[in-house]
Structure formats: structure tokens, C-alpha cells
Amino acid sequence: MYLTRTLENYAKTAAEQFPVLLVTGARQVGKTTLLRHLSEPRRIYVSLDDALILELAKRDPALFLQRFRPPLLIDEIQYAPELLPYIKMEADRTQTPGLFWLTGSQQFQLMKGVSESLAGRVAVVQLLGLSRAERIGRGSESRPFIPTSSEIVERERSASDLSLQELYRIIWRGSYPAIATNDEMDRDLFYSSYVQTYLQRDVRDLARVGDEMAFLRFLRVAGARTGQLLNISELARDADIAVNTAKSWLSIMQASGIIYLLEPCHNNVSKRLIKAPKLYFLDTGLCAYLVGWSSPETLEVGAMSGAMLETWVITELLKSYVHNGKQPPFYYYRDRDNKEIDMLIVRDETIYPIEVKKTASPLITDIRAFGNLQKLGHPIGQGGVICLAKQSLPLTEMTMSIPVGLL
């Protein structure tokens, strides 16, 4: 069953303007499915996961492009960067939009080759896992989230209720389409296979990991810290690896679409702001599997319940921007007095603050840190608390409760 992806419209527009379209993202997020769905009948599909085709692409890229003529969809282009200069020559020769559609799962090596060979000729778009809007058949209607009263009223008109039990079932199973759309698929089996594929393909291609068990331990330690400030020294200590190794492996996880680092707000005036990013897993199901939560019920009542809710909300907000082709203008706020705001959305230099709380009855005290934003020297827009409330209600003149079902 194909679910309409929000990224479709942006990808179509990009393909009409550039000779090369590249869709990046983690394994299993649906890159190939998206492009095959959008493909016209005459576009040829070629996967570099096929060993014989890969060998030809690497050994004789010119012959490869003679055998497979555009319009062409090449899957997992990072395995044959030798093709990129020849794709450039073909694009320059014909000057035709939409000649080559590419997918890639490893942005580390891939983007280096793309920037060197295809600068000015390629549109790069990113695909994440299924958003909730896409799950419920409203992918084409999704737009970048901003916590204004007009936006909330508009979302309430088409919102569907989301119970606590259903919310944590979504969080526990995750957003990879294969498992999110098939309740019959065994969740543990899916993620076990996913981790092994990730270890054996992406990680080995990006770094020399001599001890796979050490890397798996590192994944689990990182999973337990989703929604927290990134402290690489503590992460390395708990995973029993060197700090430089932890830095390298974090870069690999970020490059292969496993984690997202939310940067702090920047202000040269204030010296008291925390400078470390916050760590979030981009798929809550993978995170819950790595940490060992055996059911949605145990996750909901467990010690990571709030952190996992925050992680899910942050990734949903992220998808609302990325899948519309927008750079997410996201930051967080925390000072050395431990005053913290989970997310700041900055649009046209105005700051819109957001808190995430696992409560159905948010209080004014939940937004007490919002007042600290005045010191940043930017206009402060409307804000809110994304929570388990059934309806949106004002907390102050400029803030409101925002039901999680509106995402």
C-alpha cells in the first residue's frame, strides 16, 4: 500500500528544474518507493545493490550509461561515485531537466562526490520516515508547523484524535514505512535485521569498525540519551570507547540518518547559554528497540516515557519542514541556570517557543522559561505546550496548549 508522501510535490518541482534529482535519507524510509511511484513509464530503474550492475558501474561507467539510457533512476548511487562525472557530462550535453533520479543512504561520501561533480546541476532533497499526516492519508496537506493561533485553528478543523495508547504504539513501532504500515510485521525481527544491515553495510563503508559489539553497545547507549544534551565524554565512557571514536561514530549516525542534533540558539551577547547540541533519534521505534522496551505499555510507564514523547514530537516537526523542502529553523534554549525551552522555531527573525509535556493539563509554570527569551534581542511570537490535552486552550495571551494530535 502506497501512502502519499508530502515530499512528492517538492520533488516533482525540483525534477522539472534540474537535470539531476537526488533523494537522500536513511535506509528503509521509502526513497526508492517514492521515486518509482513518481516515475513515468519510460524511466529505467537500476539498483546498485545488484553486484553485477555495481561492478559494471565502477569498472566502466561510460559503458554503464550507454547500456542504461536516461531518463534513469539509479538506486544507492553512493556505491558507485565513479558514475557522477559521467552523469555530469550527460547533463551538460543535453541540458534536459529530470534526466537522472538518484537515491543515496550515506550522505558522508555521497555529498562530497555530488558537490564536486554535480554542483549547480542537482537538486538534493531529504526524506525521513512517515509523518503522522502521511500515515493517516493527509500527506499532501501537510505544511511546516508554526504555533500561531491561526495555524492551530486551521489544524483543528481536520484533526483526528490521538489516544495515549495509540500515541505510544506509534512511538514504539516507529516510522519506517515497512513496519509502520503493516501491523502483522514482527517489530523485533524488523529492527534486528535493520541494525545488522546498518552495521554491515553503512558503517563498514564509512568507518573501520573493528568491534561490531562495541558499536552496537554505542548505539544502545546513545539511544538511552535521546532528548538529552550531548555529552560525548560521558557517552564514550558508558560505551567503553575512546572519545575520538565516539565523535567519529556519532558523525556516522548523523550522516546515515539515524540521529538529529538540535543546535542551541546562538547569541553573542549572552555568555551563559549552553553550547552543546541535543541528541534525538530520527526513528523512535529504532530507539525503543535499541534500549530494550518490549511493548508500548512498558514504554509509556517507563523512565524514558517523556524523552521518547519529546523525541517523537521533535521529529514530527522536523518532517513538516523537511518534507516540504524547507530548511528547519530549529533551536533549543538552555542557560546555566537550567532554564530550558525544548524548541525555538525562528521565522523572519521572530522566535516561536515550544515546550513538550506529557500531561493533559499544562500549567502556566510549564512556560515560565519563555520570559528569558527577551534577552536574545529578537521579537517573540506566539508559543505553546504540545501535550496530551484534547483541545487547544489559551495559557496566556501569547501561549496555548497544543494537542499532540494536531501534528
C-alpha positions, 0 to 999 in steps of 0.5 A: 500500500502506497501512502502519499508522501508530502515530499512528492510535490517538492520533488516533482518541482525540483525534477522539472528544474534540474537535470539531476534529482537526488533523494537522500535519507536513511535506509528503509524510509521509502526513497526508492518507493517514492521515486518509482511511484513518481516515475513515468513509464519510460524511466529505467530503474537500476539498483546498485545493490545488484553486484553485477550492475555495481561492478559494471558501474565502477569498472566502466561507467561510460559503458554503464550509461550507454547500456542504461539510457536516461531518463534513469533512476539509479538506486544507492548511487553512493556505491558507485561515485565513479558514475557522477562525472559521467552523469555530469557530462550527460547533463551538460550535453543535453541540458534536459531537466529530470534526466537522472533520479538518484537515491543515496543512504550515506550522505558522508561520501555521497555529498562530497562526490555530488558537490564536486561533480554535480554542483549547480546541476542537482537538486538534493532533497531529504526524506525521513520516515512517515509523518503522522499526516502521511500515515493517516492519508493527509500527506499532501496537506501537510505544511511546516508547523508554526504555533500561531493561533491561526495555524492551530485553528486551521489544524483543528478543523481536520484533526483526528484524535490521538489516544495515549495508547495509540500515541505510544504504539506509534512511538514504539513501532516507529516510522519506517514505512515497512513496519509502520504500515503493516501491523502483522510485521514482527517489530523485533525481527524488523529492527534486528535485521535493520541494525545488522544491515546498518552495521554491515553495510553503512558503517563498514563503508564509512568507518573501520569498525573493528568491534561490531559489539562495541558499536552496537553497545554505542548505539544502545547507549546513545539511544538511552540519551535521546532528548538529552544534551550531548555529552560525548565524554560521558557517552564514550565512557558508558560505551567503553570507547575512546572519545575520538571514536565516539565523535567519529561514530556519532558523525556516522549516525548523523550522516546515515540518518539515524540521529538529529542534533538540535543546535542551541540558539546562538547569541553573542551577547549572552555568555551563559547559554549552553553550547552543546547540541541535543541528541534525538533519534530520527526513528523512535521505534529504532530507539525503543528497540535499541534500549530494550522496551518490549511493548508500548505499555512498558514504554509509556510507564517507563523512565524514558516515557517523556524523552521518547514523547519529546523525541517523537514530537521533535521529529514530527516537526522536523518532517513538516519542514523537511518534507516540504523542502524547507530548511528547519529553523530549529533551536533549543534554549538552555542557560546555566541556570537550567532554564530550558525551552525544548524548541525555538522555531525562528521565522523572519527573525521572530522566535516561536517557543515550544515546550513538550509535556506529557500531561493533559493539563499544562500549567502556566509554570510549564512556560515560565522559561519563555520570559528569558527569551527577551534577552536574545534581542529578537521579537517573540511570537506566539508559543505553546505546550504540545501535550496530551490535552484534547483541545487547544486552550489559551495559557496566556495571551501569547501561549496555548496548549497544543494537542499532540494530535494536531501534528 
